[in-house]
Amino acid sequence: MMSKGENDMDDQTRIELEAAAFRRLRQHLMQDRPDVQNIDMMNLTGFCRNCLSRWYQEAANERGIEMDKDTSRELFYGMTMAEWKSRHQTEASDDKQAAFETAFAKNVGKTD
């Protein structure tokens, strides 16, 4: 099988590959690793599940599809935020909260 670089790829194929990668990332975060807390993701990477759901919402809005934060989160999480929190979210330690404040300051305008 020949390797294709992004420059050699047609737009539709690129979009399909990006969508497949996004779906796999979502599956990994939602099904394979729900134990990883959003605050830990934010502290290490500067984004979390909420950021991904917000980016989804923004993409929809840019295309004229009305979607609010709660709807995009429910679509991304596959359940309401209240349900996700009750099933998977743990209390963040003071150290994690302090690290989050530092990480958030670096990402103002980029994160949720």
C-alpha positions as CSV (number, residue, x, y, z in Angstrom):
1,M,0.0,0.0,0.0
2,M,1.4,3.4,-1.0
3,S,1.8,6.1,1.6
4,K,0.0,9.4,1.0
5,G,1.1,12.6,2.5
6,E,-1.5,15.2,3.5
7,N,-0.5,17.3,0.5
8,D,-1.3,14.4,-1.9
9,M,-4.7,13.7,-0.2
10,D,-8.0,15.0,-1.5
11,D,-10.1,17.1,1.0
12,Q,-12.8,14.5,1.4
13,T,-10.3,11.8,2.4
14,R,-8.6,14.1,4.8
15,I,-11.9,15.1,6.4
16,E,-12.9,11.4,6.7
17,L,-9.5,10.5,8.3
18,E,-9.7,13.5,10.7
19,A,-13.3,12.5,11.7
20,A,-12.2,8.9,12.3
21,A,-9.3,10.0,14.5
22,F,-11.7,12.3,16.4
23,R,-14.2,9.4,16.9
24,R,-11.3,7.2,18.2
25,L,-10.1,9.9,20.6
26,R,-13.7,10.3,21.9
27,Q,-14.1,6.6,22.4
28,H,-10.7,6.4,24.2
29,L,-11.7,9.3,26.5
30,M,-15.3,8.3,27.1
31,Q,-15.2,4.5,27.1
32,D,-11.6,3.3,27.5
33,R,-10.4,5.8,30.1
34,P,-13.3,7.5,31.9
35,D,-11.1,7.2,35.0
36,V,-8.8,10.0,33.7
37,Q,-10.2,13.2,35.3
38,N,-10.7,16.3,33.2
39,I,-8.6,18.4,35.7
40,D,-5.7,16.0,35.1
41,M,-6.1,16.4,31.4
42,M,-6.2,20.2,31.7
43,N,-3.1,20.2,33.9
44,L,-1.1,18.1,31.5
45,T,-2.4,19.1,28.1
46,G,-4.3,22.3,28.4
47,F,-7.5,20.8,27.1
48,C,-10.1,18.3,28.4
49,R,-13.4,16.6,27.4
50,N,-15.2,19.9,28.0
51,C,-12.9,21.7,25.6
52,L,-13.5,19.0,22.9
53,S,-17.3,19.3,23.4
54,R,-17.0,23.1,23.1
55,W,-14.9,22.8,19.9
56,Y,-17.7,20.6,18.6
57,Q,-20.2,23.2,19.5
58,E,-18.2,26.0,17.9
59,A,-17.8,23.9,14.6
60,A,-21.6,23.4,14.6
61,N,-22.3,27.1,15.2
62,E,-19.9,28.1,12.5
63,R,-21.9,26.0,10.0
64,G,-25.2,27.5,11.1
65,I,-26.2,24.7,13.4
66,E,-27.6,26.1,16.6
67,M,-26.1,24.2,19.5
68,D,-25.6,25.2,23.1
69,K,-23.0,24.1,25.6
70,D,-25.3,21.6,27.4
71,T,-26.3,20.0,24.1
72,S,-22.7,19.7,22.8
73,R,-21.6,18.2,26.1
74,E,-24.4,15.6,26.1
75,L,-23.6,14.7,22.5
76,F,-19.9,14.4,23.3
77,Y,-20.2,12.6,26.6
78,G,-23.1,10.4,25.5
79,M,-25.0,11.5,28.7
80,T,-25.8,14.6,30.7
81,M,-22.9,16.3,32.6
82,A,-24.7,15.5,35.8
83,E,-24.7,11.8,34.9
84,W,-21.1,11.8,33.8
85,K,-20.0,13.6,37.1
86,S,-21.9,11.2,39.3
87,R,-20.4,8.2,37.5
88,H,-16.8,9.3,36.9
89,Q,-15.8,12.6,38.5
90,T,-13.9,12.5,41.7
91,E,-13.1,15.4,44.1
92,A,-10.0,17.3,43.0
93,S,-7.2,17.8,45.6
94,D,-6.0,21.2,46.6
95,D,-2.8,20.5,44.7
96,K,-4.7,19.6,41.5
97,Q,-6.9,22.8,41.9
98,A,-3.7,25.0,42.2
99,A,-2.1,23.3,39.2
100,F,-5.3,23.9,37.3
101,E,-5.3,27.6,38.1
102,T,-1.8,27.8,36.7
103,A,-2.6,25.8,33.6
104,F,-5.8,27.7,33.0
105,A,-3.9,31.0,33.1
106,K,-1.6,29.8,30.3
107,N,-4.6,28.8,28.2
108,V,-7.0,31.7,28.7
109,G,-9.1,32.0,25.7
110,K,-8.2,28.5,24.5
111,T,-9.9,26.3,27.1
112,D,-13.3,25.8,28.7
